[in-house]
Amino acid sequence: MSSEAAGFRVEVVSPERVLYAGDASQIITRTMGGGEIAFLPGHVAFLGALVENHTRVYQTDGKVVDVAVHGGFVEVSNNTVTILSDGAELAGEIDVDRARRAKDRAEEHLRGDHDAETEGALRRAHARLSAAGGLTGANVGH
């Protein structure tokens, strides 16, 4: 089996740096209005806007790279998946306690007034906690 059939190239880029560049057998992310989407080797060309989400990169060696992605775009072309994020964090770099406090603050604020900024903060907190394994089944809302 050729290496191309076994995997494809993945790059996850934030404005600050390249968070991940390597080969993968699958990547799962979430697009605006489309829900979760999985990309496998040989996927047709695709371009989509991303929402805050827990993106999973399944490496060809079986390991999974968990990333909190805070918006941006995903492009698939020539057996390469590129995520150009507005902001992103690797799971191991996420301060789970801080993310929980941010989630709690946003939820408390939303009990009174709903505004786009607070709703965005809550989505980012959920993406961070999901990527870092800090959400329990009862807390999963996004």
C-alpha positions as a Python dict, from the first residue, in 0.01 Angstrom:
ca = {
    (1, 'M'): (0, 0, 0),
    (2, 'S'): (143, 340, -91),
    (3, 'S'): (187, 607, 175),
    (4, 'E'): (-63, 825, -11),
    (5, 'A'): (-333, 558, 25),
    (6, 'A'): (-252, 518, 396),
    (7, 'G'): (-276, 883, 482),
    (8, 'F'): (-270, 1244, 382),
    (9, 'R'): (-96, 1563, 488),
    (10, 'V'): (-251, 1779, 762),
    (11, 'E'): (-156, 2130, 869),
    (12, 'V'): (-324, 2316, 1154),
    (13, 'V'): (-219, 2680, 1156),
    (14, 'S'): (-312, 2964, 1391),
    (15, 'P'): (-209, 3328, 1349),
    (16, 'E'): (74, 3264, 1598),
    (17, 'R'): (221, 2936, 1469),
    (18, 'V'): (186, 2599, 1304),
    (19, 'L'): (29, 2377, 1571),
    (20, 'Y'): (48, 2055, 1376),
    (21, 'A'): (203, 1943, 1049),
    (22, 'G'): (218, 1576, 968),
    (23, 'D'): (45, 1276, 820),
    (24, 'A'): (-299, 1155, 924),
    (25, 'S'): (-545, 881, 840),
    (26, 'Q'): (-847, 1094, 933),
    (27, 'I'): (-938, 1437, 1067),
    (28, 'I'): (-1270, 1537, 1221),
    (29, 'T'): (-1369, 1902, 1263),
    (30, 'R'): (-1691, 2110, 1268),
    (31, 'T'): (-1807, 2344, 994),
    (32, 'M'): (-2048, 2634, 1014),
    (33, 'G'): (-2398, 2513, 940),
    (34, 'G'): (-2273, 2168, 845),
    (35, 'G'): (-2194, 1996, 1171),
    (36, 'E'): (-1901, 1760, 1215),
    (37, 'I'): (-1718, 1649, 903),
    (38, 'A'): (-1456, 1378, 863),
    (39, 'F'): (-1184, 1384, 600),
    (40, 'L'): (-1015, 1066, 480),
    (41, 'P'): (-736, 1010, 226),
    (42, 'G'): (-842, 1106, -126),
    (43, 'H'): (-1124, 1339, -14),
    (44, 'V'): (-1255, 1564, -290),
    (45, 'A'): (-1163, 1932, -287),
    (46, 'F'): (-1349, 2116, -12),
    (47, 'L'): (-1356, 2461, 148),
    (48, 'G'): (-1559, 2538, 459),
    (49, 'A'): (-1586, 2788, 742),
    (50, 'L'): (-1515, 2648, 1088),
    (51, 'V'): (-1689, 2716, 1418),
    (52, 'E'): (-1539, 2674, 1764),
    (53, 'N'): (-1484, 2301, 1805),
    (54, 'H'): (-1274, 2010, 1922),
    (55, 'T'): (-1085, 1895, 1613),
    (56, 'R'): (-930, 1547, 1616),
    (57, 'V'): (-633, 1453, 1397),
    (58, 'Y'): (-592, 1076, 1376),
    (59, 'Q'): (-227, 1020, 1296),
    (60, 'T'): (-117, 728, 1080),
    (61, 'D'): (57, 575, 1386),
    (62, 'G'): (-279, 553, 1569),
    (63, 'K'): (-227, 848, 1803),
    (64, 'V'): (-482, 1129, 1819),
    (65, 'V'): (-393, 1499, 1832),
    (66, 'D'): (-671, 1696, 2002),
    (67, 'V'): (-700, 2064, 1909),
    (68, 'A'): (-939, 2336, 2026),
    (69, 'V'): (-1010, 2537, 1710),
    (70, 'H'): (-1171, 2880, 1742),
    (71, 'G'): (-1311, 2948, 1397),
    (72, 'G'): (-1135, 2985, 1064),
    (73, 'F'): (-1141, 2774, 749),
    (74, 'V'): (-1069, 2419, 639),
    (75, 'E'): (-943, 2346, 289),
    (76, 'V'): (-892, 2008, 125),
    (77, 'S'): (-683, 1995, -190),
    (78, 'N'): (-438, 1746, -341),
    (79, 'N'): (-463, 1500, -49),
    (80, 'T'): (-383, 1778, 201),
    (81, 'V'): (-615, 1914, 471),
    (82, 'T'): (-527, 2262, 591),
    (83, 'I'): (-697, 2427, 887),
    (84, 'L'): (-636, 2802, 897),
    (85, 'S'): (-775, 2896, 1235),
    (86, 'D'): (-858, 3230, 1389),
    (87, 'G'): (-707, 3076, 1701),
    (88, 'A'): (-623, 2723, 1811),
    (89, 'E'): (-469, 2535, 2103),
    (90, 'L'): (-329, 2186, 2142),
    (91, 'A'): (-503, 1992, 2419),
    (92, 'G'): (-187, 1965, 2630),
    (93, 'E'): (-149, 2344, 2634),
    (94, 'I'): (-500, 2415, 2764),
    (95, 'D'): (-545, 2525, 3125),
    (96, 'V'): (-855, 2318, 3209),
    (97, 'D'): (-930, 2502, 3535),
    (98, 'R'): (-914, 2838, 3358),
    (99, 'A'): (-1139, 2709, 3079),
    (100, 'R'): (-1392, 2581, 3335),
    (101, 'R'): (-1395, 2921, 3507),
    (102, 'A'): (-1448, 3092, 3169),
    (103, 'K'): (-1733, 2851, 3091),
    (104, 'D'): (-1895, 2916, 3429),
    (105, 'R'): (-1864, 3295, 3387),
    (106, 'A'): (-2015, 3283, 3038),
    (107, 'E'): (-2302, 3060, 3151),
    (108, 'E'): (-2374, 3291, 3445),
    (109, 'H'): (-2370, 3598, 3217),
    (110, 'L'): (-2604, 3429, 2969),
    (111, 'R'): (-2860, 3371, 3245),
    (112, 'G'): (-2921, 3747, 3228),
    (113, 'D'): (-2837, 3886, 2887),
    (114, 'H'): (-2751, 3708, 2566),
    (115, 'D'): (-2484, 3868, 2354),
    (116, 'A'): (-2262, 3740, 2077),
    (117, 'E'): (-1938, 3801, 2268),
    (118, 'T'): (-2045, 3592, 2567),
    (119, 'E'): (-2188, 3318, 2347),
    (120, 'G'): (-1854, 3306, 2161),
    (121, 'A'): (-1666, 3285, 2492),
    (122, 'L'): (-1884, 2991, 2594),
    (123, 'R'): (-1823, 2811, 2263),
    (124, 'R'): (-1446, 2865, 2297),
    (125, 'A'): (-1453, 2730, 2655),
    (126, 'H'): (-1646, 2422, 2542),
    (127, 'A'): (-1398, 2362, 2257),
    (128, 'R'): (-1105, 2389, 2499),
    (129, 'L'): (-1261, 2160, 2758),
    (130, 'S'): (-1365, 1903, 2500),
    (131, 'A'): (-1017, 1897, 2343),
    (132, 'A'): (-849, 1870, 2683),
    (133, 'G'): (-1087, 1601, 2811),
    (134, 'G'): (-1235, 1835, 3071),
    (135, 'L'): (-1602, 1791, 2979),
    (136, 'T'): (-1819, 1521, 3131),
    (137, 'G'): (-2117, 1376, 2949),
    (138, 'A'): (-2352, 1599, 3152),
    (139, 'N'): (-2168, 1914, 3046),
    (140, 'V'): (-2141, 1853, 2674),
    (141, 'G'): (-2347, 2109, 2490),
    (142, 'H'): (-2138, 2189, 2183),
}
